[in-house]
């Protein structure tokens, strides 16, 4: 169990650094979602299920959806049609 906790903490640090370093916005959002899910598991291990549910709902759910909608609105995620026309 101790090894699993260490693995989660190392994964959390890797996700945090990766989000700050990666330049691709879509990849950064996906890594942010995984950061939130890892935090959710850590909250469960700390026997705090209310925080785990909140982290899963807000961190991985609502916030990520808002980021995806924002990227779509600023056209950072292009439609497949636009990519086919450029090719």
C-alpha positions as CSV (number, residue, x, y, z in Angstrom):
1,X,0.0,0.0,0.0
2,X,2.9,2.4,0.8
3,X,4.3,1.8,-2.7
4,X,0.9,2.7,-4.3
5,X,0.8,6.0,-2.3
6,X,4.3,6.9,-3.4
7,X,3.4,6.1,-7.0
8,X,0.4,8.4,-6.8
9,X,2.4,11.2,-5.3
10,X,5.1,10.9,-8.0
11,X,2.4,10.8,-10.7
12,X,0.8,13.9,-9.1
13,X,4.1,15.8,-9.3
14,X,4.8,14.6,-12.9
15,X,1.3,15.8,-13.9
16,X,1.7,19.2,-12.3
17,X,5.1,19.8,-13.9
18,X,3.8,18.5,-17.3
19,X,0.8,20.9,-17.3
20,X,3.2,23.8,-16.8
21,X,5.7,22.7,-19.4
22,X,3.6,21.3,-22.3
23,X,2.7,23.9,-25.0
24,X,-0.2,22.0,-26.6
25,X,-3.4,23.2,-24.9
26,X,-5.4,20.1,-25.5
27,X,-2.7,17.8,-24.1
28,X,-2.4,20.1,-21.1
29,X,-6.1,19.9,-20.4
30,X,-6.0,16.1,-20.5
31,X,-3.1,16.0,-18.2
32,X,-4.9,18.4,-15.9
33,X,-7.9,15.9,-15.9
34,X,-5.6,13.1,-14.9
35,X,-4.1,15.3,-12.1
36,X,-7.6,15.8,-10.7
37,X,-8.4,12.1,-10.9
38,X,-5.2,11.2,-9.1
39,X,-6.1,13.8,-6.4
40,X,-9.5,12.1,-6.1
41,X,-7.8,8.8,-5.4
42,X,-5.5,10.4,-2.8
43,X,-8.5,11.9,-1.0
44,X,-10.1,8.5,-0.9
45,X,-6.9,7.0,0.6
46,X,-6.9,9.8,3.2
47,X,-10.5,8.7,4.1
48,X,-12.1,11.9,2.9
49,X,-14.8,10.8,0.4
50,X,-16.6,14.1,0.4
51,X,-13.5,15.9,-0.9
52,X,-12.9,13.0,-3.4
53,X,-16.3,13.4,-4.9
54,X,-15.9,17.2,-5.1
55,X,-12.5,16.8,-6.7
56,X,-13.9,14.4,-9.3
57,X,-16.9,16.5,-10.1
58,X,-15.3,19.9,-10.1
59,X,-11.7,19.2,-11.0
60,X,-12.0,16.5,-13.6
61,X,-15.6,17.2,-14.7
62,X,-16.8,20.7,-14.8
63,X,-13.5,22.5,-15.1
64,X,-12.3,20.3,-17.9
65,X,-15.5,20.7,-19.8
66,X,-15.2,24.5,-19.4
67,X,-11.6,24.3,-20.8
68,X,-12.7,22.2,-23.8
69,X,-15.6,24.7,-24.5
70,X,-13.1,27.6,-24.3
71,X,-10.7,26.0,-26.6
72,X,-13.5,25.4,-29.1
73,X,-14.7,29.0,-28.8
74,X,-11.2,30.4,-29.5
75,X,-10.8,27.9,-32.3
76,X,-7.8,26.2,-30.8
77,X,-9.4,22.9,-31.6
78,X,-10.1,23.0,-35.3
79,X,-12.6,20.9,-37.0
80,X,-11.5,17.9,-39.0
81,X,-12.7,19.6,-42.1
82,X,-10.3,22.5,-41.7
83,X,-7.4,20.1,-41.2
84,X,-8.4,18.1,-44.4
85,X,-8.5,21.3,-46.4
86,X,-5.0,22.3,-45.3
87,X,-3.6,19.0,-46.4
